[in-house]
Amino acid sequence: MMHLVTVCLLLGVLEVFGAPDADEIKYLPGLQKQPSFKHYSGYFHVADNKHLHYWFVESQKDPANSPVVLWLNGGPGCSSLDGLLTEHGPYLIQDDGATLEYNPYSWNKIANMLYLESPAGVGFSYSDDKKYTTNDTEVAMNNYQAIKTFYKLFPEYSKNEFYLTGESYGGIYIPTLAEIVMEDSSINLKGIAVGNGLSSYELNDNSLVYFANYHGLLGASLWNSLQTFCCKDGVCNFYDNTNVNCTTSLKTVQKIVYASGLNMYNLYAPCAGGVPQRVSIDNGQFVIRDMGNHFINYEFSKAWNEKYRGVAALFKSTRLDPPCTNSTASTLYLNNPMVKSALHISPDALNWVICSAEVNLNYDRLFMDVKKQYMKLLGALKYRVLVYNGDVDMACNFLGDEWFVESLQQQVQVQRRTWIYFNGETQQVGGFVKEFSNLAFLTVKGSGHMVPTDKPIAAFTMFSRFITKQPY
């Protein structure tokens, strides 16, 4: 009798403290064959009645001993399910908006991947009061609370190695979150990886002008004007220069990068849907195609943002679509009632869109750079840090992040060199890498902003070497 009571108590403990059965995805529409690994979708309930949607996919290789990796897309205001369904998730959305195909280069081949839709108001995440004004510090704290909730729901992973990864505005999200997580000894943080991240507005703006010129976008006349009016004694300031002639030239640069029809996320890729209008009206909906992370110090950028807010207020709904991208397939799939049911989506959640205009337009950007956070991480001498960039991205270009990494003044371990990966039977150059103590800066040759989408094999190789602590 005592033995039976003990067994019942143990079963009760497992039921309460194991992976949440109610969140397990039992059947995912769109797959010809259901996966061999377990996957979960539900909500982490954090401060102020916010409910952050997560999708957790267990590792295909020994989940009990594989690291747990958090992934955050950027924006601010864009959904991490874009990373899952179009970049490095185990199943990728197809053009029909109904079918999923398995990804041979999924990052969950070797890691337990946690995709978090953050902040509230993004994707299927929501708050009870429907107010979605937030800022960098609040987002970092809410994401930390989400991680703590993850470990309460999945205590079996509490001892596994843990990594924070993200892309784009994740360049702010990840190091500010890491600064909090590293103070919590109960979390086995081992490192961070940031892809095409916004690390410094100043360096991103300054480097973008050089990038645009080197890639043949500006022409001799405009470049000469920029040199004449924005530079002094060999030092150029394209960030907060008050010279009127300089700002006039920078307006032209902004138009070329943003509004000429070039794909700002991949200079050499076509623009999905053709040359876009920066703003348009679609079935009574106000559509913005501008993530607004460039030249934010200038009056012409501030004027655009104020104009967006003013015009958006006149419409019942506003949509934010990253320029030259097509999220139709993901939007169709995730708003399918059968899919929402399979993912246990709350009836209080908004319809899924790739980026939330409300979150983006009302977001308070508190950090103009994250040097302090990186120095704190590197000063601990125990975290592995990777900054990687597709080298034909203009949204967060490689040169700005390279300058940022150099500004950290870490001791060089391996001078800049090519790194190699296997593509079938052949070895190929993946890009370039420079390694410092506990820090690496790596480029991915021919890739744009979304590295795993553009170069999946190279991206998987890079990720594998990062989490297994192998040389790049």
Secondary structure as UniProt FT lines:
FT   HELIX           2..17
FT   HELIX           21..23
FT   TURN            29..30
FT   STRAND          39..46
FT   HELIX           47..49
FT   STRAND          50..57
FT   TURN            63..65
FT   STRAND          68..72
FT   TURN            75..77
FT   HELIX           81..83
FT   HELIX           84..88
FT   STRAND          91..93
FT   TURN            95..96
FT   STRAND          100..102
FT   TURN            104..105
FT   HELIX           107..109
FT   STRAND          112..116
FT   TURN            120..121
FT   TURN            123..124
FT   STRAND          126..127
FT   TURN            128..129
FT   STRAND          134..135
FT   HELIX           136..153
FT   HELIX           155..157
FT   TURN            158..159
FT   STRAND          162..167
FT   TURN            168..169
FT   HELIX           170..181
FT   TURN            182..183
FT   TURN            185..186
FT   STRAND          189..195
FT   HELIX           201..214
FT   TURN            215..216
FT   HELIX           220..230
FT   STRAND          231..232
FT   TURN            233..234
FT   STRAND          235..236
FT   HELIX           244..259
FT   TURN            264..265
FT   TURN            267..268
FT   TURN            272..273
FT   STRAND          279..282
FT   TURN            283..284
FT   STRAND          285..288
FT   TURN            296..297
FT   HELIX           299..312
FT   TURN            313..314
FT   STRAND          318..320
FT   TURN            323..324
FT   HELIX           328..334
FT   HELIX           337..342
FT   TURN            343..344
FT   TURN            347..348
FT   HELIX           357..361
FT   STRAND          363..364
FT   HELIX           371..379
FT   TURN            380..381
FT   STRAND          384..390
FT   TURN            391..392
FT   HELIX           398..407
FT   STRAND          412..423
FT   TURN            424..425
FT   STRAND          426..436
FT   TURN            437..438
FT   STRAND          439..444
FT   TURN            445..446
FT   HELIX           451..454
FT   HELIX           456..467
FT   TURN            468..469
//
